[in-house]
Amino acid sequence: MTVNHFRNAVGAILVYDISNEESFNNLDYWLKLLKENLDPYALIALCPNKVDIMFSQPEQREVLKE
C-alpha cells in the first residue's frame, strides 16, 4: 500500500489478527504512517480480527488482553 491510498483521508481502520502477534506489533508502524499523512482531525479506529478464535480455539490466540 502506498501513502497515496490514504493521504488526507478523514478516517482509517487499523485491523490486526489476534492469532498473529506480528500483525499486532506492526500497528505502531501503521499508526505512525497514518498520523503523518492523514488529516489532523482524522479518526483512527482499531479493530481486532478473528475474535471468534478467542472462544473456539483460544490456544491459537497470540495477542493477549492486558
PDB file of N, CA, C, O and CB in Angstrom:
ATOM      1  N   MET A   1       0.840  -1.158   0.000  1.00  0.00           N
ATOM      2  CA  MET A   1       0.000   0.000   0.000  1.00  0.00           C
ATOM      3  C   MET A   1       0.894   1.232   0.000  1.00  0.00           C
ATOM      4  O   MET A   1       1.894   1.295   0.715  1.00  0.00           O
ATOM      5  CB  MET A   1      -0.961  -0.009   1.207  1.00  0.00           C
ATOM      6  N   THR A   2       0.519   2.192  -0.804  1.00  0.00           N
ATOM      7  CA  THR A   2       1.281   3.433  -0.839  1.00  0.00           C
ATOM      8  C   THR A   2       0.555   4.517  -0.049  1.00  0.00           C
ATOM      9  O   THR A   2      -0.646   4.427   0.206  1.00  0.00           O
ATOM     10  CB  THR A   2       1.513   3.888  -2.292  1.00  0.00           C
ATOM     11  N   VAL A   3       1.302   5.526   0.326  1.00  0.00           N
ATOM     12  CA  VAL A   3       0.743   6.630   1.108  1.00  0.00           C
ATOM     13  C   VAL A   3      -0.384   7.321   0.344  1.00  0.00           C
ATOM     14  O   VAL A   3      -1.309   7.852   0.958  1.00  0.00           O
ATOM     15  CB  VAL A   3       1.841   7.646   1.466  1.00  0.00           C
ATOM     16  N   ASN A   4      -0.318   7.320  -0.977  1.00  0.00           N
ATOM     17  CA  ASN A   4      -1.355   7.973  -1.774  1.00  0.00           C
ATOM     18  C   ASN A   4      -2.733   7.352  -1.566  1.00  0.00           C
ATOM     19  O   ASN A   4      -3.744   8.000  -1.838  1.00  0.00           O
ATOM     20  CB  ASN A   4      -0.989   7.915  -3.239  1.00  0.00           C
ATOM     21  N   HIS A   5      -2.791   6.137  -1.100  1.00  0.00           N
ATOM     22  CA  HIS A   5      -4.079   5.489  -0.851  1.00  0.00           C
ATOM     23  C   HIS A   5      -4.832   6.133   0.308  1.00  0.00           C
ATOM     24  O   HIS A   5      -6.060   6.056   0.360  1.00  0.00           O
ATOM     25  CB  HIS A   5      -3.871   4.012  -0.567  1.00  0.00           C
ATOM     26  N   PHE A   6      -4.131   6.757   1.224  1.00  0.00           N
ATOM     27  CA  PHE A   6      -4.815   7.312   2.396  1.00  0.00           C
ATOM     28  C   PHE A   6      -4.429   8.750   2.731  1.00  0.00           C
ATOM     29  O   PHE A   6      -4.879   9.278   3.748  1.00  0.00           O
ATOM     30  CB  PHE A   6      -4.539   6.453   3.579  1.00  0.00           C
ATOM     31  N   ARG A   7      -3.628   9.380   1.924  1.00  0.00           N
ATOM     32  CA  ARG A   7      -3.230  10.773   2.195  1.00  0.00           C
ATOM     33  C   ARG A   7      -4.468  11.660   2.252  1.00  0.00           C
ATOM     34  O   ARG A   7      -5.327  11.608   1.373  1.00  0.00           O
ATOM     35  CB  ARG A   7      -2.241  11.293   1.107  1.00  0.00           C
ATOM     36  N   ASN A   8      -4.543  12.469   3.293  1.00  0.00           N
ATOM     37  CA  ASN A   8      -5.636  13.416   3.522  1.00  0.00           C
ATOM     38  C   ASN A   8      -7.000  12.752   3.748  1.00  0.00           C
ATOM     39  O   ASN A   8      -8.033  13.406   3.611  1.00  0.00           O
ATOM     40  CB  ASN A   8      -5.734  14.350   2.353  1.00  0.00           C
ATOM     41  N   ALA A   9      -7.012  11.488   4.086  1.00  0.00           N
ATOM     42  CA  ALA A   9      -8.270  10.816   4.423  1.00  0.00           C
ATOM     43  C   ALA A   9      -8.783  11.362   5.755  1.00  0.00           C
ATOM     44  O   ALA A   9      -8.013  11.898   6.552  1.00  0.00           O
ATOM     45  CB  ALA A   9      -8.078   9.263   4.495  1.00  0.00           C
ATOM     46  N   VAL A  10     -10.063  11.223   5.985  1.00  0.00           N
ATOM     47  CA  VAL A  10     -10.649  11.724   7.232  1.00  0.00           C
ATOM     48  C   VAL A  10     -10.847  10.608   8.254  1.00  0.00           C
ATOM     49  O   VAL A  10     -11.362  10.847   9.347  1.00  0.00           O
ATOM     50  CB  VAL A  10     -11.984  12.407   6.949  1.00  0.00           C
ATOM     51  N   GLY A  11     -10.441   9.398   7.901  1.00  0.00           N
ATOM     52  CA  GLY A  11     -10.551   8.294   8.847  1.00  0.00           C
ATOM     53  C   GLY A  11      -9.842   7.057   8.325  1.00  0.00           C
ATOM     54  O   GLY A  11      -9.580   6.923   7.130  1.00  0.00           O
ATOM     55  N   ALA A  12      -9.540   6.160   9.247  1.00  0.00           N
ATOM     56  CA  ALA A  12      -8.879   4.908   8.886  1.00  0.00           C
ATOM     57  C   ALA A  12      -9.221   3.853   9.934  1.00  0.00           C
ATOM     58  O   ALA A  12      -9.491   4.174  11.092  1.00  0.00           O
ATOM     59  CB  ALA A  12      -7.331   5.098   8.769  1.00  0.00           C
ATOM     60  N   ILE A  13      -9.205   2.597   9.514  1.00  0.00           N
ATOM     61  CA  ILE A  13      -9.410   1.477  10.423  1.00  0.00           C
ATOM     62  C   ILE A  13      -8.168   0.604  10.357  1.00  0.00           C
ATOM     63  O   ILE A  13      -7.814   0.093   9.295  1.00  0.00           O
ATOM     64  CB  ILE A  13     -10.705   0.662  10.059  1.00  0.00           C
ATOM     65  N   LEU A  14      -7.511   0.435  11.494  1.00  0.00           N
ATOM     66  CA  LEU A  14      -6.361  -0.466  11.590  1.00  0.00           C
ATOM     67  C   LEU A  14      -6.873  -1.810  12.093  1.00  0.00           C
ATOM     68  O   LEU A  14      -7.472  -1.895  13.165  1.00  0.00           O
ATOM     69  CB  LEU A  14      -5.243   0.114  12.541  1.00  0.00           C
ATOM     70  N   VAL A  15      -6.635  -2.842  11.323  1.00  0.00           N
ATOM     71  CA  VAL A  15      -7.096  -4.185  11.660  1.00  0.00           C
ATOM     72  C   VAL A  15      -5.888  -5.057  11.943  1.00  0.00           C
ATOM     73  O   VAL A  15      -4.915  -5.052  11.189  1.00  0.00           O
ATOM     74  CB  VAL A  15      -7.962  -4.790  10.519  1.00  0.00           C
ATOM     75  N   TYR A  16      -5.957  -5.812  13.043  1.00  0.00           N
ATOM     76  CA  TYR A  16      -4.887  -6.761  13.344  1.00  0.00           C
ATOM     77  C   TYR A  16      -5.487  -8.129  13.632  1.00  0.00           C
ATOM     78  O   TYR A  16      -6.652  -8.244  14.013  1.00  0.00           O
ATOM     79  CB  TYR A  16      -4.035  -6.276  14.544  1.00  0.00           C
ATOM     80  N   ASP A  17      -4.685  -9.147  13.446  1.00  0.00           N
ATOM     81  CA  ASP A  17      -5.095 -10.545  13.608  1.00  0.00           C
ATOM     82  C   ASP A  17      -4.694 -11.011  15.008  1.00  0.00           C
ATOM     83  O   ASP A  17      -3.507 -11.023  15.333  1.00  0.00           O
ATOM     84  CB  ASP A  17      -4.448 -11.460  12.504  1.00  0.00           C
ATOM     85  N   ILE A  18      -5.662 -11.392  15.839  1.00  0.00           N
ATOM     86  CA  ILE A  18      -5.317 -11.786  17.212  1.00  0.00           C
ATOM     87  C   ILE A  18      -4.571 -13.118  17.266  1.00  0.00           C
ATOM     88  O   ILE A  18      -4.029 -13.487  18.308  1.00  0.00           O
ATOM     89  CB  ILE A  18      -6.576 -11.875  18.059  1.00  0.00           C
ATOM     90  N   SER A  19      -4.545 -13.842  16.138  1.00  0.00           N
ATOM     91  CA  SER A  19      -3.794 -15.090  16.121  1.00  0.00           C
ATOM     92  C   SER A  19      -2.389 -14.906  15.542  1.00  0.00           C
ATOM     93  O   SER A  19      -1.680 -15.881  15.289  1.00  0.00           O
ATOM     94  CB  SER A  19      -4.550 -16.137  15.322  1.00  0.00           C
ATOM     95  N   ASN A  20      -1.993 -13.637  15.334  1.00  0.00           N
ATOM     96  CA  ASN A  20      -0.685 -13.339  14.768  1.00  0.00           C
ATOM     97  C   ASN A  20      -0.096 -12.132  15.498  1.00  0.00           C
ATOM     98  O   ASN A  20      -0.467 -10.993  15.213  1.00  0.00           O
ATOM     99  CB  ASN A  20      -0.786 -13.073  13.235  1.00  0.00           C
ATOM    100  N   GLU A  21       0.800 -12.370  16.415  1.00  0.00           N
ATOM    101  CA  GLU A  21       1.371 -11.292  17.224  1.00  0.00           C
ATOM    102  C   GLU A  21       2.111 -10.266  16.382  1.00  0.00           C
ATOM    103  O   GLU A  21       2.128  -9.083  16.721  1.00  0.00           O
ATOM    104  CB  GLU A  21       2.308 -11.864  18.262  1.00  0.00           C
ATOM    105  N   GLU A  22       2.717 -10.701  15.297  1.00  0.00           N
ATOM    106  CA  GLU A  22       3.442  -9.773  14.432  1.00  0.00           C
ATOM    107  C   GLU A  22       2.508  -8.719  13.838  1.00  0.00           C
ATOM    108  O   GLU A  22       2.897  -7.559  13.698  1.00  0.00           O
ATOM    109  CB  GLU A  22       4.150 -10.538  13.312  1.00  0.00           C
ATOM    110  N   SER A  23       1.281  -9.111  13.488  1.00  0.00           N
ATOM    111  CA  SER A  23       0.342  -8.129  12.946  1.00  0.00           C
ATOM    112  C   SER A  23      -0.003  -7.078  14.004  1.00  0.00           C
ATOM    113  O   SER A  23      -0.199  -5.910  13.669  1.00  0.00           O
ATOM    114  CB  SER A  23      -0.942  -8.827  12.444  1.00  0.00           C
ATOM    115  N   PHE A  24      -0.078  -7.474  15.258  1.00  0.00           N
ATOM    116  CA  PHE A  24      -0.319  -6.523  16.347  1.00  0.00           C
ATOM    117  C   PHE A  24       0.888  -5.604  16.532  1.00  0.00           C
ATOM    118  O   PHE A  24       0.731  -4.395  16.702  1.00  0.00           O
ATOM    119  CB  PHE A  24      -0.629  -7.271  17.664  1.00  0.00           C
ATOM    120  N   ASN A  25       2.077  -6.172  16.499  1.00  0.00           N
ATOM    121  CA  ASN A  25       3.297  -5.376  16.677  1.00  0.00           C
ATOM    122  C   ASN A  25       3.495  -4.370  15.546  1.00  0.00           C
ATOM    123  O   ASN A  25       4.125  -3.332  15.750  1.00  0.00           O
ATOM    124  CB  ASN A  25       4.511  -6.293  16.765  1.00  0.00           C
ATOM    125  N   ASN A  26       2.969  -4.661  14.362  1.00  0.00           N
ATOM    126  CA  ASN A  26       3.093  -3.756  13.221  1.00  0.00           C
ATOM    127  C   ASN A  26       2.168  -2.548  13.321  1.00  0.00           C
ATOM    128  O   ASN A  26       2.290  -1.619  12.523  1.00  0.00           O
ATOM    129  CB  ASN A  26       2.808  -4.503  11.944  1.00  0.00           C
ATOM    130  N   LEU A  27       1.255  -2.539  14.274  1.00  0.00           N
ATOM    131  CA  LEU A  27       0.336  -1.411  14.417  1.00  0.00           C
ATOM    132  C   LEU A  27       1.077  -0.107  14.671  1.00  0.00           C
ATOM    133  O   LEU A  27       0.638   0.941  14.197  1.00  0.00           O
ATOM    134  CB  LEU A  27      -0.644  -1.673  15.546  1.00  0.00           C
ATOM    135  N   ASP A  28       2.178  -0.136  15.398  1.00  0.00           N
ATOM    136  CA  ASP A  28       2.959   1.082  15.658  1.00  0.00           C
ATOM    137  C   ASP A  28       3.405   1.729  14.350  1.00  0.00           C
ATOM    138  O   ASP A  28       3.306   2.943  14.175  1.00  0.00           O
ATOM    139  CB  ASP A  28       4.189   0.761  16.535  1.00  0.00           C
ATOM    140  N   TYR A  29       3.898   0.891  13.433  1.00  0.00           N
ATOM    141  CA  TYR A  29       4.345   1.386  12.126  1.00  0.00           C
ATOM    142  C   TYR A  29       3.192   2.048  11.372  1.00  0.00           C
ATOM    143  O   TYR A  29       3.322   3.169  10.881  1.00  0.00           O
ATOM    144  CB  TYR A  29       4.936   0.236  11.287  1.00  0.00           C
ATOM    145  N   TRP A  30       2.067   1.343  11.287  1.00  0.00           N
ATOM    146  CA  TRP A  30       0.927   1.859  10.530  1.00  0.00           C
ATOM    147  C   TRP A  30       0.326   3.092  11.183  1.00  0.00           C
ATOM    148  O   TRP A  30      -0.091   4.014  10.482  1.00  0.00           O
ATOM    149  CB  TRP A  30      -0.137   0.785  10.385  1.00  0.00           C
ATOM    150  N   LEU A  31       0.273   3.131  12.501  1.00  0.00           N
ATOM    151  CA  LEU A  31      -0.264   4.299  13.194  1.00  0.00           C
ATOM    152  C   LEU A  31       0.608   5.531  12.939  1.00  0.00           C
ATOM    153  O   LEU A  31       0.091   6.622  12.697  1.00  0.00           O
ATOM    154  CB  LEU A  31      -0.371   4.023  14.704  1.00  0.00           C
ATOM    155  N   LYS A  32       1.903   5.358  12.993  1.00  0.00           N
ATOM    156  CA  LYS A  32       2.827   6.461  12.713  1.00  0.00           C
ATOM    157  C   LYS A  32       2.636   6.964  11.281  1.00  0.00           C
ATOM    158  O   LYS A  32       2.570   8.170  11.046  1.00  0.00           O
ATOM    159  CB  LYS A  32       4.293   6.012  12.936  1.00  0.00           C
ATOM    160  N   LEU A  33       2.550   6.044  10.337  1.00  0.00           N
ATOM    161  CA  LEU A  33       2.380   6.413   8.939  1.00  0.00           C
ATOM    162  C   LEU A  33       1.058   7.146   8.721  1.00  0.00           C
ATOM    163  O   LEU A  33       1.005   8.129   7.982  1.00  0.00           O
ATOM    164  CB  LEU A  33       2.446   5.171   8.052  1.00  0.00           C
ATOM    165  N   LEU A  34       0.011   6.674   9.355  1.00  0.00           N
ATOM    166  CA  LEU A  34      -1.285   7.334   9.226  1.00  0.00           C
ATOM    167  C   LEU A  34      -1.251   8.740   9.828  1.00  0.00           C
ATOM    168  O   LEU A  34      -1.734   9.692   9.214  1.00  0.00           O
ATOM    169  CB  LEU A  34      -2.376   6.498   9.903  1.00  0.00           C
ATOM    170  N   LYS A  35      -0.687   8.867  11.015  1.00  0.00           N
ATOM    171  CA  LYS A  35      -0.647  10.176  11.672  1.00  0.00           C
ATOM    172  C   LYS A  35       0.161  11.189  10.862  1.00  0.00           C
ATOM    173  O   LYS A  35      -0.125  12.386  10.907  1.00  0.00           O
ATOM    174  CB  LYS A  35      -0.055  10.043  13.076  1.00  0.00           C
ATOM    175  N   GLU A  36       1.154  10.724  10.132  1.00  0.00           N
ATOM    176  CA  GLU A  36       1.964  11.617   9.305  1.00  0.00           C
ATOM    177  C   GLU A  36       1.235  12.068   8.043  1.00  0.00           C
ATOM    178  O   GLU A  36       1.577  13.102   7.470  1.00  0.00           O
ATOM    179  CB  GLU A  36       3.258  10.933   8.924  1.00  0.00           C
ATOM    180  N   ASN A  37       0.228  11.302   7.601  1.00  0.00           N
ATOM    181  CA  ASN A  37      -0.368  11.567   6.302  1.00  0.00           C
ATOM    182  C   ASN A  37      -1.864  11.833   6.303  1.00  0.00           C
ATOM    183  O   ASN A  37      -2.401  12.316   5.306  1.00  0.00           O
ATOM    184  CB  ASN A  37      -0.099  10.440   5.425  1.00  0.00           C
ATOM    185  N   LEU A  38      -2.542  11.532   7.386  1.00  0.00           N
ATOM    186  CA  LEU A  38      -3.976  11.793   7.444  1.00  0.00           C
ATOM    187  C   LEU A  38      -4.247  13.238   7.818  1.00  0.00           C
ATOM    188  O   LEU A  38      -3.371  13.951   8.309  1.00  0.00           O
ATOM    189  CB  LEU A  38      -4.652  10.855   8.441  1.00  0.00           C
ATOM    190  N   ASP A  39      -5.460  13.644   7.577  1.00  0.00           N
ATOM    191  CA  ASP A  39      -5.941  14.929   8.053  1.00  0.00           C
ATOM    192  C   ASP A  39      -5.726  14.976   9.568  1.00  0.00           C
ATOM    193  O   ASP A  39      -5.939  13.963  10.233  1.00  0.00           O
ATOM    194  CB  ASP A  39      -7.452  15.147   7.679  1.00  0.00           C
ATOM    195  N   PRO A  40      -5.315  16.100  10.132  1.00  0.00           N
ATOM    196  CA  PRO A  40      -5.047  16.159  11.575  1.00  0.00           C
ATOM    197  C   PRO A  40      -6.252  15.806  12.453  1.00  0.00           C
ATOM    198  O   PRO A  40      -6.081  15.398  13.602  1.00  0.00           O
ATOM    199  CB  PRO A  40      -4.572  17.534  11.934  1.00  0.00           C
ATOM    200  N   TYR A  41      -7.447  15.957  11.926  1.00  0.00           N
ATOM    201  CA  TYR A  41      -8.654  15.648  12.697  1.00  0.00           C
ATOM    202  C   TYR A  41      -9.250  14.279  12.341  1.00  0.00           C
ATOM    203  O   TYR A  41     -10.371  13.959  12.738  1.00  0.00           O
ATOM    204  CB  TYR A  41      -9.697  16.731  12.473  1.00  0.00           C
ATOM    205  N   ALA A  42      -8.504  13.497  11.605  1.00  0.00           N
ATOM    206  CA  ALA A  42      -8.998  12.186  11.175  1.00  0.00           C
ATOM    207  C   ALA A  42      -9.185  11.252  12.371  1.00  0.00           C
ATOM    208  O   ALA A  42      -8.454  11.319  13.359  1.00  0.00           O
ATOM    209  CB  ALA A  42      -8.030  11.555  10.159  1.00  0.00           C
ATOM    210  N   LEU A  43     -10.165  10.398  12.252  1.00  0.00           N
ATOM    211  CA  LEU A  43     -10.416   9.384  13.275  1.00  0.00           C
ATOM    212  C   LEU A  43      -9.720   8.095  12.869  1.00  0.00           C
ATOM    213  O   LEU A  43      -9.735   7.710  11.700  1.00  0.00           O
ATOM    214  CB  LEU A  43     -11.943   9.149  13.476  1.00  0.00           C
ATOM    215  N   ILE A  44      -9.109   7.432  13.847  1.00  0.00           N
ATOM    216  CA  ILE A  44      -8.444   6.150  13.603  1.00  0.00           C
ATOM    217  C   ILE A  44      -9.048   5.141  14.568  1.00  0.00           C
ATOM    218  O   ILE A  44      -9.047   5.339  15.783  1.00  0.00           O
ATOM    219  CB  ILE A  44      -6.876   6.255  13.785  1.00  0.00           C
ATOM    220  N   ALA A  45      -9.563   4.053  14.002  1.00  0.00           N
ATOM    221  CA  ALA A  45     -10.170   3.003  14.811  1.00  0.00           C
ATOM    222  C   ALA A  45      -9.277   1.764  14.786  1.00  0.00           C
ATOM    223  O   ALA A  45      -8.612   1.484  13.788  1.00  0.00           O
ATOM    224  CB  ALA A  45     -11.596   2.663  14.299  1.00  0.00           C
ATOM    225  N   LEU A  46      -9.271   1.039  15.882  1.00  0.00           N
ATOM    226  CA  LEU A  46      -8.525  -0.207  15.994  1.00  0.00           C
ATOM    227  C   LEU A  46      -9.527  -1.355  16.051  1.00  0.00           C
ATOM    228  O   LEU A  46     -10.463  -1.338  16.851  1.00  0.00           O
ATOM    229  CB  LEU A  46      -7.593  -0.204  17.254  1.00  0.00           C
ATOM    230  N   CYS A  47      -9.319  -2.346  15.197  1.00  0.00           N
ATOM    231  CA  CYS A  47     -10.277  -3.444  15.091  1.00  0.00           C
ATOM    232  C   CYS A  47      -9.545  -4.790  15.107  1.00  0.00           C
ATOM    233  O   CYS A  47      -8.761  -5.074  14.201  1.00  0.00           O
ATOM    234  CB  CYS A  47     -11.124  -3.303  13.802  1.00  0.00           C
ATOM    235  N   PRO A  48      -9.792  -5.622  16.131  1.00  0.00           N
ATOM    236  CA  PRO A  48      -9.193  -6.954  16.137  1.00  0.00           C
ATOM    237  C   PRO A  48      -9.946  -7.871  15.167  1.00  0.00           C
ATOM    238  O   PRO A  48     -11.169  -7.797  15.052  1.00  0.00           O
ATOM    239  CB  PRO A  48      -9.203  -7.550  17.570  1.00  0.00           C
ATOM    240  N   ASN A  49      -9.213  -8.716  14.487  1.00  0.00           N
ATOM    241  CA  ASN A  49      -9.798  -9.666  13.540  1.00  0.00           C
ATOM    242  C   ASN A  49      -9.651 -11.084  14.094  1.00  0.00           C
ATOM    243  O   ASN A  49      -8.746 -11.359  14.883  1.00  0.00           O
ATOM    244  CB  ASN A  49      -9.120  -9.546  12.138  1.00  0.00           C
ATOM    245  N   LYS A  50     -10.527 -11.961  13.684  1.00  0.00           N
ATOM    246  CA  LYS A  50     -10.549 -13.370  14.102  1.00  0.00           C
ATOM    247  C   LYS A  50     -10.874 -13.515  15.593  1.00  0.00           C
ATOM    248  O   LYS A  50     -10.348 -14.404  16.261  1.00  0.00           O
ATOM    249  CB  LYS A  50      -9.197 -14.033  13.799  1.00  0.00           C
ATOM    250  N   VAL A  51     -11.730 -12.650  16.103  1.00  0.00           N
ATOM    251  CA  VAL A  51     -12.074 -12.715  17.522  1.00  0.00           C
ATOM    252  C   VAL A  51     -12.847 -13.980  17.865  1.00  0.00           C
ATOM    253  O   VAL A  51     -12.932 -14.352  19.036  1.00  0.00           O
ATOM    254  CB  VAL A  51     -12.885 -11.497  17.918  1.00  0.00           C
ATOM    255  N   ASP A  52     -13.407 -14.643  16.869  1.00  0.00           N
ATOM    256  CA  ASP A  52     -14.090 -15.904  17.127  1.00  0.00           C
ATOM    257  C   ASP A  52     -13.126 -16.961  17.659  1.00  0.00           C
ATOM    258  O   ASP A  52     -13.551 -17.909  18.319  1.00  0.00           O
ATOM    259  CB  ASP A  52     -14.769 -16.407  15.857  1.00  0.00           C
ATOM    260  N   ILE A  53     -11.833 -16.807  17.378  1.00  0.00           N
ATOM    261  CA  ILE A  53     -10.819 -17.746  17.872  1.00  0.00           C
ATOM    262  C   ILE A  53     -10.754 -17.729  19.395  1.00  0.00           C
ATOM    263  O   ILE A  53     -10.455 -18.748  20.018  1.00  0.00           O
ATOM    264  CB  ILE A  53      -9.441 -17.407  17.283  1.00  0.00           C
ATOM    265  N   MET A  54     -11.033 -16.576  19.993  1.00  0.00           N
ATOM    266  CA  MET A  54     -10.981 -16.476  21.456  1.00  0.00           C
ATOM    267  C   MET A  54     -11.877 -17.528  22.110  1.00  0.00           C
ATOM    268  O   MET A  54     -11.576 -18.027  23.194  1.00  0.00           O
ATOM    269  CB  MET A  54     -11.402 -15.067  21.914  1.00  0.00           C
ATOM    270  N   PHE A  55     -12.963 -17.852  21.449  1.00  0.00           N
ATOM    271  CA  PHE A  55     -13.932 -18.765  22.039  1.00  0.00           C
ATOM    272  C   PHE A  55     -13.788 -20.193  21.525  1.00  0.00           C
ATOM    273  O   PHE A  55     -13.910 -21.145  22.296  1.00  0.00           O
ATOM    274  CB  PHE A  55     -15.326 -18.270  21.769  1.00  0.00           C
ATOM    275  N   SER A  56     -13.529 -20.349  20.226  1.00  0.00           N
ATOM    276  CA  SER A  56     -13.481 -21.695  19.663  1.00  0.00           C
ATOM    277  C   SER A  56     -12.112 -22.360  19.773  1.00  0.00           C
ATOM    278  O   SER A  56     -12.026 -23.572  19.968  1.00  0.00           O
ATOM    279  CB  SER A  56     -13.890 -21.648  18.228  1.00  0.00           C
ATOM    280  N   GLN A  57     -11.031 -21.567  19.647  1.00  0.00           N
ATOM    281  CA  GLN A  57      -9.671 -22.112  19.692  1.00  0.00           C
ATOM    282  C   GLN A  57      -8.758 -21.150  20.455  1.00  0.00           C
ATOM    283  O   GLN A  57      -7.857 -20.557  19.862  1.00  0.00           O
ATOM    284  CB  GLN A  57      -9.123 -22.360  18.252  1.00  0.00           C
ATOM    285  N   PRO A  58      -8.975 -20.991  21.742  1.00  0.00           N
ATOM    286  CA  PRO A  58      -8.198 -19.986  22.499  1.00  0.00           C
ATOM    287  C   PRO A  58      -6.695 -20.223  22.485  1.00  0.00           C
ATOM    288  O   PRO A  58      -5.931 -19.284  22.708  1.00  0.00           O
ATOM    289  CB  PRO A  58      -8.666 -19.956  23.925  1.00  0.00           C
ATOM    290  N   GLU A  59      -6.254 -21.428  22.235  1.00  0.00           N
ATOM    291  CA  GLU A  59      -4.815 -21.705  22.219  1.00  0.00           C
ATOM    292  C   GLU A  59      -4.120 -21.063  21.013  1.00  0.00           C
ATOM    293  O   GLU A  59      -2.898 -20.917  21.019  1.00  0.00           O
ATOM    294  CB  GLU A  59      -4.574 -23.216  22.211  1.00  0.00           C
ATOM    295  N   GLN A  60      -4.882 -20.674  19.974  1.00  0.00           N
ATOM    296  CA  GLN A  60      -4.283 -20.041  18.796  1.00  0.00           C
ATOM    297  C   GLN A  60      -4.121 -18.534  18.968  1.00  0.00           C
ATOM    298  O   GLN A  60      -3.476 -17.880  18.148  1.00  0.00           O
ATOM    299  CB  GLN A  60      -5.127 -20.325  17.566  1.00  0.00           C
ATOM    300  N   ARG A  61      -4.691 -17.996  20.005  1.00  0.00           N
ATOM    301  CA  ARG A  61      -4.602 -16.554  20.228  1.00  0.00           C
ATOM    302  C   ARG A  61      -3.184 -16.187  20.654  1.00  0.00           C
ATOM    303  O   ARG A  61      -2.665 -16.724  21.633  1.00  0.00           O
ATOM    304  CB  ARG A  61      -5.630 -16.096  21.297  1.00  0.00           C
ATOM    305  N   GLU A  62      -2.555 -15.263  19.911  1.00  0.00           N
ATOM    306  CA  GLU A  62      -1.207 -14.812  20.232  1.00  0.00           C
ATOM    307  C   GLU A  62      -1.190 -13.435  20.880  1.00  0.00           C
ATOM    308  O   GLU A  62      -0.254 -13.109  21.610  1.00  0.00           O
ATOM    309  CB  GLU A  62      -0.363 -14.794  18.987  1.00  0.00           C
ATOM    310  N   VAL A  63      -2.203 -12.629  20.625  1.00  0.00           N
ATOM    311  CA  VAL A  63      -2.285 -11.289  21.210  1.00  0.00           C
ATOM    312  C   VAL A  63      -3.216 -11.371  22.406  1.00  0.00           C
ATOM    313  O   VAL A  63      -4.409 -11.639  22.265  1.00  0.00           O
ATOM    314  CB  VAL A  63      -2.791 -10.223  20.164  1.00  0.00           C
ATOM    315  N   LEU A  64      -2.660 -11.139  23.575  1.00  0.00           N
ATOM    316  CA  LEU A  64      -3.429 -11.288  24.798  1.00  0.00           C
ATOM    317  C   LEU A  64      -3.966  -9.959  25.289  1.00  0.00           C
ATOM    318  O   LEU A  64      -3.354  -8.912  25.074  1.00  0.00           O
ATOM    319  CB  LEU A  64      -2.586 -11.928  25.870  1.00  0.00           C
ATOM    320  N   LYS A  65      -5.104 -10.004  25.944  1.00  0.00           N
ATOM    321  CA  LYS A  65      -5.680  -8.807  26.549  1.00  0.00           C
ATOM    322  C   LYS A  65      -4.892  -8.456  27.783  1.00  0.00           C
ATOM    323  O   LYS A  65      -4.649  -9.312  28.635  1.00  0.00           O
ATOM    324  CB  LYS A  65      -7.171  -9.008  26.892  1.00  0.00           C
ATOM    325  N   GLU A  66      -4.488  -7.199  27.890  1.00  0.00           N
ATOM    326  CA  GLU A  66      -3.706  -6.774  29.053  1.00  0.00           C
ATOM    327  C   GLU A  66      -4.395  -5.661  29.768  1.00  0.00           C
ATOM    328  O   GLU A  66      -3.888  -5.168  30.775  1.00  0.00           O
ATOM    329  CB  GLU A  66      -2.312  -6.343  28.649  1.00  0.00           C
TER     330      GLU A  66
END
